[in-house]
């Protein structure tokens, strides 16, 4: 893991960071070892439960409604909110960009009029602190749309737009399944 990852997330232990990275790969389709149980479809959002490292993991996930610029080669693009009760983690927001993000850049999320920054590692981005995730999830519950802006290693700027329709219901479903309501 890059040193920046270590410095940016002091509240996460090494095993926790590795588990988060593995979960991101799993959710992106790069790993298929774990079986996921659907919890429901909620407008633009889906909810799932799985097990990882002996612990329960629940997540709400959405694909963007729109990607810009058109025609850029990208892998799977996702926005996720994850609960991992065994690690006492709830409402962890992450973005999978579908391409390697520019090192030392940030991904910007805009929920209606609120702006949030995430640090990057590989093709993914996360909030720096759990408090940032809580603020972001609160904004997402009230918002109509979230716009994610990132920059690839090659310098391509991308914009992904996600509808927040169904987000609150998906969040409720994963909270109930993982007992973090």
C-alpha positions, 0 to 999 in steps of 0.5 A, a space after each residue: 500500500 502507498 505511504 499516503 494511504 497509511 498517512 491518510 487513514 490513521 483510524 484504520 488498521 492495516 488489516 482493516 485497510 486490506 479488507 476494505 481494498 479487497 471488498 472494493 475489488 469484490 464489489 467491482 467484480 474483480 473477485 468473485 469468491 464471496 457470495 452476495 445475497 440481494 437485499 432489494 432493488 430501490 429505484 437507482 440503488 441496489 442493496 446486498 449482504 455478504 461475508 468477508 473475513 468472517 464478518 458480515 458486510 452490507 452495502 448499497 451500490 449504484 451505477 451512474 446514470 451518465 458518464 462524461 466524456 463519452 467514449 472514454 474506455 473505463 471499467 466498472 464504475 460504482 458508488 457504494 455505501 458499506 457497513 461492516 459491523 465486525 470492524 465497527 464501520 458504518 456508512 463508509 462511502 467509496 467510489 470505483 472510477 473504472 480507471 486508475 486515478 491520478 496519484 495525489 489527486 482527489 475525487 470531488 463529490 457534489 451532492 446538490 450544493 454540498 461539496 466533499 473531497 475523497 483521497 484516491 488509491 488505484 481506481 478507488 476513492 474514500 473519505 479521510 475520516 468517518 465523520 466525513 462519511 457521516 456528513 456525506 451520507 446525511 447529504 445523500 439522504 436529503 439530495 436528489 443527485 450526486 456528481 463525482 469528478 475525477 482525473 485519470 492517470 492520463 489526465 482525463 477528467 471525468 464526471 459521473 452523475 448518480 441519482 439518489 432516488 432509492 438511496 435512503 431505502 437501500 441504506 435502510 435495508 443494509 442498516 437492518 441487515 447488518 444491525 446498524 440502524 
